[in-house]
């Protein structure tokens, strides 16, 4: 595992702390709704890094590939405010040929602020799906959470 990853694992869940800055908020001082997706993106990036996946885009390969989002669902429960310290919880709940599904939430203490599910997949730069590379799959498998669904 990488030692310079940001955040921590608790079991198979990666937890990334994020401070809410003025730039994250709208006129009311609440986090602008789209910024929760940015927080989740950071959470997934640090999840990958902490799991040992150092490059999400393979641009030097004969057929360059990158991760992209296929589907996102997001539900809002409570707002975060300027100066809050929140945590992005990320866990991998499905891994198939070309796709990874992550359940993510943004929390403040014991309060769940948002809950979402993100399906990411590997594609070529022309948009064709490709299998998750074997070395990436090997890094992610120890963190796959069995959901029973």
N, C-alpha and C positions, 0 to 999 in steps of 0.2 A: 504494500500500500504506500501511497505517497505520504510524505511527512509534511509537505508544505501546503496541503489542502486547507481550506478555510471551513470552519464548522466542525461538527463532530457526528459520529454515529452513536446512537443509542439502540442497541440491537441491530436491526436491519434498516432503521430509519435514520436518514441523514438530517441533521438540524443545523440550519444556517441562521445566525443572528443578523438582524438588519436594523439599523437606526433609521427612523423616519425623519427626513430632512424637510426643510421649507419647500424645496423644489419638488417634493413628492406630493404636495398638498394642493388643494384647490382653494378658492376664495374663502371657503368656510373653515379652513384649517384641517380638514379631513383628507386622508389619502385619496387622491384621484383614482377612480375605479380601475383604469387601465394599468396603473402602476402595480397592482397586485400581480398582473401577468409578468411584469418585469421582475418582481421579487421571485416569482416561481421559476422564471428562466435562470436567474442567478442560483437558486436552490438546486435545479437540475444540473447546471454546469458544475457546481461544487460537489454534488453527489457523484457525477462521473469522475471528476478529478480525484476525490477521496477513494473511489473504488479502483483507481489505477488506470483509468482511461484518460490519457494525457492530450489526445487530439481528437476533436469531434469532427473535423473535416480532414479528409485524406486527399489533399489537392495534388500531391506529388505522385500519386499512383497512376498507372497507365490509364485507368478510367477513374477520374476524380469523383469522390462521393462526399456527401455531407448529410447531417441530420436535419430534418425539417419536421414541422408539426403537421399532423394529419387531422387531429381533432382536439378541441379543448372544450370542457364544460367547467363552469365556475358559478358558485353560489356564494352570495354575500350574506353575512350574519350581523356583524358589528363593524363599525369603522375604526381605523387606526388614526391617531392624531400626531401632529408634529411633536418631535422629541420622544415618541414612544420607542421602546425597544421591542421588536417583534421577532418571531422565529418562523422560518419556513421549514416545514417538515416534509420530507420527500421520501417516498418508498416506491420501489419497483414492484408492481403487482402482476405484470405479464410480460413475457418475452417470447416473441415468435420469430419466424424467419427474418423479416425485415422491420419488425415493429417492437417498440417497448412502450408499455403503459405505466405511467406513474400516477400515484395518488399524492396530492399535495394539499397542504393546508398552511395558512398563515395564522399564527397564534400570538396572543399577548398573555403571558402567564398561562392560566388554565382556560382562558377564553379563546374559542375558535372564532376568528374574524372572517375567514373565507375558507372554502373547501372546493377543490377542483380535481379533475382528472385530465391528464394530458396523454395523448397518443402521439409518439414521435416515430419517425421511420427514416431509414437510410435511402437516399436517392442519388442518382448521378446528377451532374450539373445541367443535364438536359431534361431532368424530371422523371427518369425511369427508376422504379424501385429496385433495390439491391439488398441482398442478405446482409445482416449484421455481421461484420468481420469476426472470424473465430476468436481472435485475441480479445476483442471487445466483449464478446459473449462470455468468455472465460472470466473476465474481470467482473461482469455484472451478475453472473449466476449465484455467487455466494450471498448476494443481497436481495435475491428474488424472494418476495413474501408470498406464501401460499394463502390465497384468500378463500378457497373452497367454492368459488363460483365458476 
